[in-house]
Amino acid sequence: MALEHSVLDRYSEGAEEIQPDLCCPVDYDASLLKLLPQEIIDKDYGCGDPSRYVREGDVVLDLGSGSGKICYMAAQLVGDDGKVIGIDMNNDMLALARQYQPEMAEKLGADRVEFVKGLIQDLAVDLDAVDQQLVHYPINDAESLLRHQSWQQMQSTNKPLIEDNTIDLVVSNCVLNLVQDSDKTKMIEEIFRVVKPGGRVAISDIVSDEYVPQHLKDDTTLWSGCISGALQEQEMLDDFIKVGFVAVAYDKWEAEPWQVVEGIEFRSVTITATKPKNEPCLDVGHAVIYRGPYSEVYDDEGHVYPRGQRIATCARTFELMTQGVYGEDFIGITPETLQEAKSWCSSPGTLRLASETKGGKHLAASECCTDDTACC
């Protein structure tokens, strides 16, 4: 609880006065900053730029939205069909971000941004609704506490702040480390819950090269300063894989640490991941070729791809391997005529004969699934 209060107090101060220690240098897209009020830029605290992962039409959720800078940058990228939701628990930061909504809506030609009050480790609880509930039904004894807990459970179940499978892209800029260790697993599970099947994650945060000892975690200044709550670098990836994300990767990695405390290096990274589509694996004749340079690679679902060989894939895996974070690593091959769909039963690493895909389309990952063509 002391750690949570230290975070609230530190960021309330940051909403009033600029706190240089709360951020490290980031090369943001200057063209997206032009429309933003200077106060939003000055009082934003982060360690990366997840806005560069936003696509037109996305519904974006920004965890720990603070002054609203990333939200207002993303709003310029999602277009008329997109939407941006910023969630924060700090009243002062929310007030700062909401203050500029009318001005930004006028500049953008539409009000594409919404700011909500909530906890990033429990995206179902609407803290604005909780505040209103407590005004009418304050907690002053055990009975009223139990009544409130029952109401909150109903609110979370029947009217969650962020509903299941509704977000195309979850972004965050240096706030996952502010969540208590006991809540970090739930936080990542919540991220998985709200992302649409096929949706993405782009999280900029601080990681440590070694596990952080307890005496540093107990230091409220280091914790609220985005240092001692950092996940260890391997732990960060593993935690996203454990809840079900695939294609989990460090897309950005700062070579120089932001800070070194007692010999532990704390550096800025950006992790990307994809939520697999909830679809059956159906074989219609696709194949992929891993380009190299490694002799073989494995994906997060246990499939093996030897270099240079045509590996049979189901349609769902084909789509995943020929877009997004896998970049230029794979060549996707679609047969000239798709086979009648059948349930996938081939073992990982099954070869697809050249005769089965002869005359089909051979596309690099950058060319695949960028429009409405049938390549995927």
C-alpha positions as CSV (number, residue, x, y, z in Angstrom):
1,M,0.0,0.0,0.0
2,A,2.9,2.4,0.8
3,L,4.2,1.8,-2.7
4,E,0.9,2.7,-4.3
5,H,0.7,5.9,-2.3
6,S,4.2,6.8,-3.3
7,V,3.2,6.4,-7.0
8,L,0.1,8.5,-6.6
9,D,1.9,11.2,-4.7
10,R,4.8,11.3,-7.2
11,Y,2.6,11.6,-10.2
12,S,0.3,14.1,-8.6
13,E,3.4,16.2,-8.1
14,G,4.3,15.5,-11.8
15,A,0.9,16.9,-12.8
16,E,1.7,20.2,-11.0
17,E,5.4,20.6,-11.7
18,I,7.7,19.0,-14.2
19,Q,9.6,16.0,-12.7
20,P,12.7,15.3,-14.9
21,D,13.7,12.2,-12.9
22,L,10.5,10.4,-14.0
23,C,11.5,10.0,-17.7
24,C,14.5,9.2,-19.8
25,P,15.3,10.6,-23.3
26,V,13.0,9.4,-26.1
27,D,13.0,10.3,-29.8
28,Y,9.3,10.9,-30.4
29,D,7.9,11.6,-33.9
30,A,8.1,15.4,-34.0
31,S,5.3,15.7,-36.5
32,L,2.9,14.1,-34.0
33,L,3.9,16.5,-31.3
34,K,3.1,19.6,-33.2
35,L,-0.6,19.6,-32.4
36,L,-0.1,18.9,-28.7
37,P,-0.3,21.6,-26.0
38,Q,3.2,22.2,-24.5
39,E,2.0,21.3,-21.0
40,I,1.0,17.8,-22.0
41,I,4.5,17.3,-23.6
42,D,6.3,18.7,-20.6
43,K,4.4,16.7,-18.0
44,D,4.5,13.4,-19.8
45,Y,6.8,10.8,-18.2
46,G,8.0,7.8,-20.2
47,C,10.8,5.7,-21.5
48,G,9.7,4.9,-25.1
49,D,7.3,5.6,-27.9
50,P,4.7,2.9,-28.4
51,S,2.6,5.2,-30.6
52,R,4.7,4.1,-33.6
53,Y,2.9,0.8,-33.5
54,V,-0.6,2.3,-34.1
55,R,-2.4,1.5,-37.3
56,E,-5.3,3.3,-39.0
57,G,-8.6,2.1,-37.7
58,D,-7.2,0.7,-34.4
59,V,-9.0,0.9,-31.1
60,V,-6.1,1.7,-28.8
61,L,-5.8,1.3,-25.0
62,D,-3.1,3.3,-23.3
63,L,-2.3,1.9,-19.8
64,G,-1.3,4.6,-17.4
65,S,-2.1,7.4,-19.8
66,G,-0.8,10.2,-17.6
67,S,-0.9,13.6,-19.3
68,G,-2.4,12.1,-22.4
69,K,0.5,12.6,-24.7
70,I,0.6,9.1,-26.2
71,C,-3.2,9.1,-26.5
72,Y,-3.2,12.3,-28.4
73,M,-0.3,11.1,-30.7
74,A,-2.2,7.9,-31.4
75,A,-5.4,9.8,-32.1
76,Q,-3.7,11.3,-35.1
77,L,-2.9,7.9,-36.5
78,V,-6.1,5.9,-35.9
79,G,-8.1,8.0,-38.3
80,D,-11.9,8.6,-38.3
81,D,-12.6,4.9,-37.8
82,G,-10.3,4.5,-34.8
83,K,-10.5,5.3,-31.1
84,V,-8.1,5.9,-28.2
85,I,-8.8,5.1,-24.6
86,G,-6.5,6.3,-21.9
87,I,-6.7,4.7,-18.4
88,D,-5.1,6.1,-15.3
89,M,-5.8,6.0,-11.5
90,N,-4.4,9.4,-10.7
91,N,-7.1,12.2,-10.5
92,D,-4.5,15.0,-11.2
93,M,-3.2,13.4,-14.3
94,L,-6.7,12.6,-15.6
95,A,-7.7,16.2,-15.0
96,L,-4.6,17.4,-16.9
97,A,-5.4,15.1,-19.9
98,R,-9.1,15.8,-19.9
99,Q,-8.5,19.6,-19.8
100,Y,-7.3,19.6,-23.4
101,Q,-9.9,17.3,-24.9
102,P,-12.0,20.0,-26.5
103,E,-8.9,21.7,-27.9
104,M,-7.6,18.5,-29.3
105,A,-10.9,17.4,-30.7
106,E,-11.1,20.6,-32.6
107,K,-7.6,20.2,-34.0
108,L,-8.3,16.5,-35.0
109,G,-11.7,17.2,-36.4
110,A,-13.3,14.6,-34.1
111,D,-13.2,13.6,-30.4
112,R,-11.4,10.3,-30.7
113,V,-10.0,10.1,-27.2
114,E,-11.6,9.1,-24.0
115,F,-10.0,9.1,-20.5
116,V,-11.2,6.7,-17.9
117,K,-10.3,6.1,-14.3
118,G,-9.1,2.7,-13.4
119,L,-6.3,0.3,-12.4
120,I,-4.2,-1.3,-15.0
121,Q,-4.0,-4.5,-13.0
122,D,-7.9,-4.7,-13.0
123,L,-9.3,-3.2,-16.2
124,A,-12.8,-4.2,-15.2
125,V,-13.2,-1.9,-12.3
126,D,-14.5,1.6,-13.1
127,L,-13.0,3.8,-10.4
128,D,-15.2,6.8,-11.4
129,A,-18.3,4.6,-10.7
130,V,-16.6,3.5,-7.4
131,D,-16.2,7.1,-6.4
132,Q,-19.8,7.8,-7.1
133,Q,-20.9,4.7,-5.2
134,L,-18.9,5.6,-2.2
135,V,-20.5,9.1,-2.1
136,H,-24.0,7.5,-1.8
137,Y,-22.9,4.4,0.2
138,P,-19.8,5.2,2.3
139,I,-17.9,2.4,4.0
140,N,-18.1,2.9,7.8
141,D,-18.4,-0.6,9.1
142,A,-17.8,-4.3,8.2
143,E,-21.3,-4.6,6.8
144,S,-21.0,-1.6,4.5
145,L,-17.5,-3.0,3.4
146,L,-19.0,-6.3,2.4
147,R,-21.9,-4.5,0.6
148,H,-19.4,-2.4,-1.4
149,Q,-17.3,-5.5,-2.3
150,S,-20.4,-7.2,-3.6
151,W,-21.4,-4.2,-5.6
152,Q,-17.9,-3.9,-7.1
153,Q,-17.9,-7.5,-8.1
154,M,-21.2,-7.1,-9.9
155,Q,-20.0,-3.9,-11.6
156,S,-16.8,-5.6,-12.8
157,T,-18.8,-8.6,-14.1
158,N,-21.9,-6.9,-15.6
159,K,-20.3,-3.6,-16.8
160,P,-16.5,-3.9,-17.0
161,L,-14.7,-0.7,-17.7
162,I,-12.8,-2.4,-20.6
163,E,-14.7,-5.3,-22.1
164,D,-13.3,-8.6,-23.3
165,N,-11.7,-8.8,-26.7
166,T,-12.4,-5.2,-27.7
167,I,-8.9,-3.6,-28.1
168,D,-6.8,-3.8,-31.3
169,L,-3.6,-2.5,-29.6
170,V,-2.6,-2.1,-26.0
171,V,0.2,0.4,-25.5
172,S,1.9,1.6,-22.3
173,N,4.8,3.9,-21.6
174,C,6.8,3.0,-18.5
175,V,4.0,2.1,-16.0
176,L,4.0,-1.7,-15.7
177,N,6.9,-1.4,-13.3
178,L,4.8,0.8,-11.0
179,V,2.4,-2.1,-10.2
180,Q,3.1,-4.2,-7.1
181,D,4.8,-7.5,-7.8
182,S,1.8,-9.4,-6.4
183,D,-0.4,-7.8,-9.1
184,K,1.8,-8.0,-12.1
185,T,0.6,-11.4,-13.3
186,K,-3.0,-10.3,-13.0
187,M,-2.1,-7.1,-14.9
188,I,-0.7,-9.1,-17.9
189,E,-3.7,-11.5,-17.7
190,E,-6.0,-8.4,-17.9
191,I,-4.1,-7.1,-21.0
192,F,-4.7,-10.5,-22.6
193,R,-8.4,-10.5,-21.7
194,V,-9.1,-7.1,-23.4
195,V,-7.1,-7.6,-26.6
196,K,-9.0,-8.9,-29.6
197,P,-7.9,-12.2,-31.0
198,G,-5.3,-11.2,-33.5
199,G,-4.7,-7.9,-31.6
200,R,-1.3,-6.6,-30.5
201,V,0.6,-5.2,-27.6
202,A,3.4,-2.6,-27.6
203,I,4.8,-2.0,-24.2
204,S,7.6,0.5,-23.5
205,D,9.0,-0.1,-20.0
206,I,12.1,-0.5,-17.9
207,V,13.7,-3.9,-17.3
208,S,16.6,-5.0,-15.1
209,D,19.5,-7.3,-16.1
210,E,19.4,-8.9,-12.7
211,Y,16.5,-9.6,-10.3
212,V,16.0,-6.6,-8.0
213,P,16.6,-7.4,-4.3
214,Q,13.8,-6.7,-1.8
215,H,15.6,-3.7,0.0
216,L,15.6,-1.8,-3.3
217,K,11.9,-2.7,-3.9
218,D,11.1,-1.3,-0.5
219,D,12.6,2.1,-1.4
220,T,9.6,4.2,-2.3
221,T,11.6,6.8,-4.2
222,L,13.2,4.1,-6.4
223,W,9.8,2.4,-6.9
224,S,7.8,5.5,-7.8
225,G,10.7,6.6,-10.0
226,C,10.1,3.5,-12.3
227,I,13.3,1.7,-11.2
228,S,13.0,-0.9,-8.5
229,G,9.6,-2.3,-9.7
230,A,11.2,-3.4,-13.0
231,L,10.8,-6.9,-14.2
232,Q,14.0,-8.8,-15.0
233,E,14.6,-8.9,-18.8
234,Q,13.8,-12.6,-19.3
235,E,11.0,-12.5,-16.8
236,M,9.3,-9.8,-18.8
237,L,9.1,-11.9,-22.0
238,D,8.2,-15.1,-20.1
239,D,5.3,-13.4,-18.3
240,F,3.6,-12.5,-21.6
241,I,4.2,-15.9,-23.0
242,K,2.7,-17.6,-19.9
243,V,-0.7,-15.9,-20.3
244,G,-1.0,-16.9,-24.0
245,F,0.6,-14.2,-26.1
246,V,2.7,-15.3,-29.1
247,A,5.4,-13.6,-31.2
248,V,6.7,-12.0,-28.0
249,A,9.8,-10.0,-28.7
250,Y,12.0,-7.1,-27.7
251,D,11.5,-4.8,-30.6
252,K,13.6,-2.0,-29.1
253,W,16.5,-2.3,-26.6
254,E,18.5,0.6,-25.4
255,A,22.2,-0.4,-25.3
256,E,23.0,2.1,-22.6
257,P,21.2,1.6,-19.2
258,W,19.0,4.5,-18.0
259,Q,20.3,4.0,-14.5
260,V,22.6,1.7,-12.6
261,V,21.8,1.0,-9.0
262,E,24.0,-1.2,-6.8
263,G,25.5,-2.7,-10.0
264,I,22.1,-3.6,-11.5
265,E,21.4,-2.1,-15.0
266,F,18.0,-0.6,-15.7
267,R,17.3,0.1,-19.3
268,S,14.4,1.1,-21.6
269,V,12.9,-1.6,-23.9
270,T,9.8,-2.0,-26.0
271,I,8.1,-5.4,-26.0
272,T,5.7,-6.5,-28.7
273,A,3.3,-9.4,-28.8
274,T,0.2,-10.8,-30.5
275,K,-2.9,-12.5,-29.1
276,P,-3.5,-15.6,-31.3
277,K,-6.8,-15.8,-33.1
278,N,-9.4,-18.1,-31.5
279,E,-9.8,-20.2,-34.7
280,P,-9.5,-23.9,-35.5
281,C,-6.3,-24.9,-37.3
282,L,-7.5,-25.7,-40.9
283,D,-5.2,-26.9,-43.6
284,V,-5.9,-25.4,-47.1
285,G,-2.5,-25.9,-48.6
286,H,-0.3,-23.1,-47.3
287,A,3.4,-23.3,-46.7
288,V,6.1,-21.0,-45.4
289,I,9.9,-21.0,-45.9
290,Y,12.2,-19.7,-43.2
291,R,14.9,-17.6,-44.9
292,G,17.7,-18.0,-42.4
293,P,20.4,-17.3,-41.3
294,Y,19.8,-19.7,-38.4
295,S,19.6,-23.5,-39.2
296,E,16.1,-23.6,-37.7
297,V,13.8,-21.6,-35.5
298,Y,10.7,-22.3,-33.3
299,D,7.7,-20.2,-32.7
300,D,5.8,-19.9,-29.4
301,E,3.3,-22.6,-30.3
302,G,6.1,-25.2,-30.8
303,H,6.3,-25.2,-34.6
304,V,9.7,-25.8,-36.1
305,Y,11.0,-24.1,-39.3
306,P,14.2,-25.5,-40.8
307,R,16.0,-23.0,-43.0
308,G,15.0,-23.1,-46.7
309,Q,12.3,-25.9,-46.4
310,R,8.7,-25.6,-47.3
311,I,6.9,-26.2,-44.1
312,A,3.2,-27.0,-44.1
313,T,1.0,-24.7,-42.0
314,C,-2.6,-24.3,-41.2
315,A,-4.2,-21.0,-42.4
316,R,-4.1,-19.4,-38.9
317,T,-0.4,-20.1,-38.4
318,F,0.3,-19.0,-42.0
319,E,-1.3,-15.6,-41.3
320,L,0.7,-15.2,-38.1
321,M,4.0,-16.1,-39.7
322,T,3.6,-13.8,-42.7
323,Q,2.9,-10.5,-41.0
324,G,3.8,-8.3,-38.0
325,V,6.8,-8.9,-35.9
326,Y,8.2,-11.8,-38.0
327,G,9.2,-9.1,-40.5
328,E,11.2,-10.4,-43.5
329,D,12.0,-13.8,-41.9
330,F,9.5,-15.9,-43.8
331,I,8.3,-16.4,-47.4
332,G,4.6,-17.2,-47.6
333,I,3.4,-19.6,-50.3
334,T,-0.3,-19.8,-51.2
335,P,-1.3,-22.6,-53.6
336,E,-2.8,-21.7,-56.9
337,T,-6.0,-23.3,-55.8
338,L,-6.8,-23.6,-52.1
339,Q,-7.6,-27.1,-50.9
340,E,-10.8,-28.0,-49.2
341,A,-10.3,-27.1,-45.6
342,K,-9.5,-30.0,-43.3
343,S,-8.7,-30.1,-39.6
344,W,-4.9,-29.7,-39.1
345,C,-3.4,-33.0,-37.9
346,S,0.2,-32.8,-39.2
347,S,3.0,-32.7,-36.8
348,P,5.2,-29.6,-36.5
349,G,7.9,-29.5,-39.2
350,T,5.8,-31.4,-41.8
351,L,7.1,-30.6,-45.3
352,R,4.8,-29.4,-48.1
353,L,5.8,-30.8,-51.4
354,A,6.6,-28.3,-54.1
355,S,4.1,-30.0,-56.4
356,E,1.4,-29.1,-53.9
357,T,2.0,-25.3,-54.2
358,K,3.3,-25.1,-57.8
359,G,2.0,-22.1,-59.5
360,G,1.0,-20.4,-56.3
361,K,1.9,-17.0,-54.9
362,H,5.3,-16.5,-53.3
363,L,5.2,-13.4,-51.1
364,A,7.6,-11.9,-48.6
365,A,6.2,-11.1,-45.2
366,S,6.1,-7.4,-45.9
367,E,3.9,-8.1,-48.9
368,C,1.5,-10.4,-47.2
369,C,-1.8,-9.5,-45.7
370,T,-1.4,-5.8,-46.2
371,D,-4.7,-5.5,-48.0
372,D,-7.7,-7.6,-48.9
373,T,-5.9,-10.0,-51.2
374,A,-6.2,-13.7,-50.6
375,C,-2.5,-14.2,-49.7
376,C,-3.5,-15.1,-46.1
